[in-house]
Amino acid sequence: MVNLSKLFVKCRVCRVEFWSAIRCNKQHFARLDFGGNQIICPNGHKKRYNMNDFYFKETELSS
């Protein structure tokens, strides 16, 4: 089993929480640079998100 985390964000316009379609472990996340990623929420709002905007929700995936 590989322990991966889903990275979520909350829309700055409608405040809906959604999965960013990014999965990684916490150690890998600490080395990444997500500065200024443009993501569209499920309601169609397109905004730029930085590292501090992402947060984890745990899940287990088979390797």
Secondary structure by P-SEA (a helix, b strand, c coil): cbbbbbbbbbbcccbbbbbccccccaaaaaaccccbbbbbcccbbbbbbccccbbbbbbbbcc
